[in-house]
C-alpha cells in the first residue's frame, strides 16, 4: 500500500507542476497575443483553441493535488459544530461519496476516451485535435481523485482554526 501511496503522491505532484506550467504558458501567450494585436495587427494563430484545451486540462490536473493538500473550498460551519466522533463519521461518509462519484466520473470519461479513440474523431477549431486527447486529463485525474478520497478515510479530520464566515 505504501508503494501505491508514493506513486499517487509523485503523480499528483507532477500533475500539479505541469498544471502550473500550462497556466504560466497560457498567461505568457495571452500577454504576447494582446501585445501583438495592439501594436502589430496580428495574433497568435490558434491561441484561443490552445488556451481552451489547456485551461480545461489544468482544472482536472490540479484537482488531485488540491484534494491531497486539503486545500479545496470547504463549508464546514455545520460539521465543525459536531462532536469529534460524529465529525469523523461524517467525514468518512463524505469521503466514500467523493470516491464513488469520482470513480463513476472516471468510468464514463474513460468510456468517452475509448469511444473517441476507436472512432478517430477530431475536435475541429482553428487547430484540429484528436478528441480522445481531451479526455486523457479528466480520466487520469478522476482516478487519482477517487484514490485520494479513499486515502482520506480514517485520517483525523483537520480542524480549521481560521474557519469562519
N, C-alpha and C positions, 0 to 999 in steps of 0.2 A: 504493500500500500504506500509506503514511503516513496518508492520509485515513481508511482503514479502522481503523487502529490508534487514531487520535484519536477516531473515533466510538465504538469499543469502550471506550476509557478513559472518555469522557464518560458513556456509557450505564451502564457498570459503577459509576462513582462515584455517578451519580444513583440507581441502584437501591439502592446501599448506604445512601445518605442516607434514601431512602424506607423501607428496611427498619428503620433505626434509629428513624425517626419512628413507624412502626407499632408497634415494640416499646415505645416510650415511651408511646404512646396506650393500648396493652394494659395496661401496668403501672399507669398512672393510673386507667384504667377499672376494673380489678380492685380497686384500693385503694378507690375510691369505692364500688364494689359491696359490698365487705366491710363498709365503714362503714355503708352503708345497711341491710344485713342485720342488723347488730349493734344499731343504735340506732333504726331506723325500721321494721323488719319488712317491708321491701320490697327489691326488687332492680332492676337494670337489665335490662329485657326484651330477651332475645336476646343478651346479652353472651357467653354460652358459645359460641354459633354464630359470632359475630364473632371471638372470640378464636381459635377453632379455625382458621377460614379465614385469619386474619391470621398466625398462627404458621406455618402451612403455607406461605404465600406468602413470608414472611420467610426461611425456610430456603433457598428457591431464590434469592430476590433477593440474598442476601448471598454466595452461592457464587462468582459470577464475581469479585467484589471480593477475597474471601479467596484465590482462586487467583492473581489478578493481583499481590497483595501477598506471595505465597508465605507466607501466614500460617496455612495449614492444618496439621493434625497430620501429622507425617512421622516414620515409624520408619526412621531412617537408620543404624542400628547396623551393618548389613552393607555398605550402599553407601558409607559414609564410610571403610570399611576398604579399599575397592578403589582401585587406582591411578587417577589422574585421567582418562586416556584411556578406560578401561573404564567409569568412573563416568559419563562423558559419553554413551557409547553406551547404557548402561542408562537414563539419563535420557531419551534420545531415544525408546527403545522404550516406556518408561512414558508419556511424553507422547503418543506416537502411539496407544497403547492407550486413554489417557484421552480423547483427542479422538474416537476411534472409538466408545467406549462412550457418551460424551455425545451424539454425533451420532445414534446409534441410539435413545437415550432421547428425544432431541428429536423424531425422526421419529414414534415411537409416541405420544408425548404430543400432538403436533400432529394425528395421526390421531384421537385421542380427542377433542380440542378440536373438530375439524371435524365429527365424528360427533354430538357433543353439541349443537353449534350447529345442525346440519341437523335433528336431531330436536326441538329446542326443549326438551330435557329439563331438569328442575329438581332442585336438591338441596333436599329438604324437611326443615326442622327448625322451630325457633321462627321463624326467618327463612327465607324462600324465596329461593334464589339460582339464577340460570341456571347449569347445570352447566358450560358451556363456560368460564365466568369462572374456575372453579377450575383450569383448565388453562393459563391465559394465562401466569402467572409461571413454571411449570415449563418450558413450551415455549420462551419467550423466553430464559430463563436458561440452559437446557441448550445452546442455540445459542451463547450467549456463552461458556459454559464450554468448549465444543468449540473455538471460535476462540481462547480463552485458552490452551488446551493447545498448539494449533498455534504460537502466538506464542512459547511457551517453548522450542520446538525450536531448537537451535543456540545458545541462550544458555548461558553458562558456568554450571555447577551452583554454587550458593552453598554455601559451607562454613559449617557451624554451629559456631561456636567454643564455644557453650554447650551443645552437644548432649551427651547422655548419659542415663543412667538415673536 
